[in-house]
Amino acid sequence: MKTNPQNQKKAIRTLKLISVSASFLFLFGCPPKHDVPEPAGKIKFVFEHFVDGNAAIFDQMVYTNAAGNNWELVRAQWFLSDFCLNRKDGTKLNLDQWTFYHYIDTDIPGSFSWEPEDSIDIGEYESISFVFGFTGAKNKPFMFVNPPESQMFWPYNLGGDSGGYHYMKIDGFWKDTNGSRVPFNFHLGVGQYQDANGVRLTDSKGNYFFVQNWFKVTLPASFIVEDSSKTEITLRMNMENWFKNPNVYNHNLWGPDVMENQRALKVIKENGQDVFSISKIQNL
């Protein structure tokens, strides 16, 4: 029995269509599987300024430091960077998904809180770490083009190519030995090596030596992150400690401006290790 050529062609075309249809069903007939997100929470930081155990009072000469200086607080501006959450199992979570720093300014209430974009792995944490200021590698000149951060610039000639910005400005007044109300700029940033007489040291080519004054702080902070939860940590700056531990800081000795005085900057850096504490941890 002879097969009709036309029927053969139709049969071949039909088989091809069935084959193609089957392929499409195989590829697109079922929705693709999506990765299930890992359980995670969020974190929020709140920043507060205290003096002698109470919320800071501004624009009034109501304080006396360990050296006996009567002093008045006008403003505080500072950077923290390279935040890290440390888990009990020894692993660390760096908070740098969107930005590696946060700027706090007592003239800008909105800066008193910060919610990093990072998702926080669920689990038990035992401490937080951060850098006060910026490490040298990250303290780049001109990385901020808009105020208020841009107004924290550190003069290039005082910090070389690694001295882009202040770590901190605390401005105020103190009453000197004559009873005069004198302004002070208690600032911290990159310093310059100096001899015992305060003369800046240079190499054989006349280049200045610069010294990094940033420091790392680790604070105990016991908290548990659960899926979809938000943990709020309140970080307190105990401002009186800038002037007393381990070094008693005397405004009459160091004067109104310290940016070019590495000996004074060293005292400030050392005292900064005892300035911060965690005042509250809560789940929102």
PyMOL commands that set and color helices and strands:
alter all, ss='L'
color gray80, all
select helices_A, chain A and resi 5-28+109-112+149-152+156-162+239-243+251-254+262-272
alter helices_A, ss='H'
color red, helices_A
select strands_A, chain A and resi 40-51+54-55+63-64+70-87+92-94+101-105+113-114+120-121+123-132+168-175+181-188+191-192+210-211+215-225+230-238+276-283
alter strands_A, ss='S'
color yellow, strands_A
deselect
rebuild
show_as cartoon
